[in-house]
Amino acid sequence: MGTKMVLSLVQWTESLLDVWWLLSGVLGAGIVGLFLLGLLVPTLNSTCALIVLSVGMLIIAWMVISTTDHWPSSCSSLASPFHPYLVIVMGPLAMIVLGRLVAASNERAIYTE
């Protein structure tokens, strides 16, 4: 299964090194976001952190994929307005903002019960 995935990714790009940089950008931004989320939002429980990580990874994947040639031209209005180098900044920032919102809503729900 892993080999199949790598072969399909190589067909999308010119070299295996391009695939490596693409995947390391997506996964690296997610790990940085999760680390900063734990550091800056300590009241977030593990279930909410997993949800925030999943949404953050979707945002990061959208930012990466929408800047490639494989993004459909019919969806060009939905492409990321950010430069691909900003993925490592904007992805974790979105995760932190979302984590703070989820933590605040959880605290409010606990205190109203």
N, C-alpha and C positions, 0 to 999 in steps of 0.2 A: 504494500500500500504506500509506504514511504517512497519507494523507488518510482512508482507510478506518479505520485505527486511531483517529485523532482523533475521527472521527464516532461510532464505537462508544463511546469514552470519554465523549463529551459526552452520550450517551444515559444513561449511568450516573450522571452528576452534573447539577447544575442549571446550571452555566455552564462556559465554557472556562477561566475563572480557577481554578475548583476543580480542574480537570484539571491545570493548570499547577502548582498547589501540591502536588498528589498526586505528580506525576512529579518535581518538584524535591526533594521530601522523600526519595523513594526513591533517586534518583540522587545527591543531595547526601550522604546518609548513606553510600552506597557509596564515593564519592570520599574522604570524610573517613576512612573505615575503611582504604582502600587507602593513603592518605598516612601515617596513623599506623602501619600495618603495616610499611611500609618504614622508618619512623623507629625503631620500637621492636623490630622483629624483623629485623635486617639479615642474619641467616644464612639467611633463607628464600629459596629460589631462585624464578625466575619462574614455573615450572610450578606449584609449590605455591601461590604467591601467587595465580595465576589460579583455582585450585581453591577457595582460601579466599575469594576475592572472589565467586565464583559461589554458594557456600554462604551467604555473608554477605548477598548480594542476595536470595536466597530467604528468609532470615530476615527481612530488612527488608520485603520485599513481603508476607510473611505478617502482620507486625505492622501494616502499613498497611491491607491489604485486610480483615483480620479485624475491624477497628473500624468498617467502613462498613456501610451498610444492605444491601449486596449479599452479605454473608456469610450462608450458609444457616443458618436457625435450628436445623436438625438437627445442625449442627456447632458449636453455641455453646460446647460444652465445650472445643473446640480453639481458641477465639479467644484472642488475645493478652491477657494480664492487665495489660499496661502501657498507660498513657495514650498517645494518638497523639503527644504532644509529646516523649515519651521515645524515639521511634524514632531520632532523631539521636544519642542517647547509647547506647542498648542495642545497636543494629546494629553500630557500630564496635567497641564493647566485645566483642561476640561474635566479631567478626572477629579482634581482637587475641588473645583467649584461644585460639581455634582455630588461629591462626597460630603461637602459641608451642608448642602441642601438636604441630603438624605439624613444626615446626622441631626440636623435641626428639626426636621419633621418627626424623627423618631423620639427625640427628647420631648417635643410638644405632645406627642401621642401618649408617652409614658406619664407625663404630669397631668393630663386631662382625665386619666382613668381613676 
